[in-house]
Amino acid sequence: MWLQVTHTTDYQYDPAVSTAQHLACLLPRDLPSQRVRSSSLRIDPEPEAIQEHRDAFGNRRAFFALPHPHQALHIEAKCVVQ
């Protein structure tokens, strides 16, 4: 059975933050009991770059920075897994 999963994270800042760095651990990985067909992150405001790495256990992590002032952050992770 294939499942589509959507996870959202929202931050509201008061006052606005001038810059921010984030490490998102929201992307699934392939396992013997789980197969990943697709996965993606949508971030608003859009970061200049996203760097994906794997930790010592093989988990996917996405690092991104927002070097400009913002009052809100929206992260949407979508994946399709079996």
Secondary structure, DSSP 8 states (H G I E B T S, - for coil): --EEEEEEEEEEEEEEES-EEEEEEEE---BTTB-EEEEEEEEES--S-EEEEE-TTS-EEEEEEE-S-EEEEEEEEEEEE-
